[in-house]
Amino acid sequence: MSVDELNALFEFKGFNQSEMTTLSGAHTVGFSHCNEFMGRIYKEPMDPTIDPHYAAGLQNVCPQQNLDPNMAAFNDVLSPRTFDNVFYQNLPKGLGLLASDQILYTDARTRGLVERYASDQNAFFRDFALAMDKLGSVGVKTGYEGEIRKSCNAFNQHS
């Protein structure tokens, strides 16, 4: 996915390029299933923006043959359980798991903000809080259009 495509996706929800780059930092925690990034590690020639040692490790986790559909890799290989700015520090090293993450460093339009967040965690935290606050008001359903779930992964049972 290109920065133009990411911009269009986020602009549809009312976000600008800086906010898109900031919200992508949510990938500092969590994981992605193999099918989300296998194209980067198996295409010929291999995606030149990914570190070859990292790609080899991902190929071990996600083999082309007999792939377990539940297999996944951490989005942030160095600090996957910590909300921090290491996600941005990984990108110049070719350690972005998803192509849509790695492109943030590859594209000159977003590289500056990636570099800023990589070197200034407080700036990332501040901007992320503002962008998340804005995200919280996107697509809110009220009244009979939505419901507050008792369990996040299931619709409420109505009698």
Salt bridges, closest charged atoms under 4 A:
ASP4 OD1 - ARG109 NH1 2.63
GLU19 OE1 - LYS134 NZ 3.06
ASP47 OD2 - ARG40 NE 2.85
ASP101 OD1 - HIS27 ND1 2.86
ASP107 OD2 - ARG109 NH2 2.87
ASP127 OD2 - ARG116 NH1 3.53
ASP127 OD1 - ARG126 NE 3.61
GLU147 OE1 - HIS158 NE2 2.76
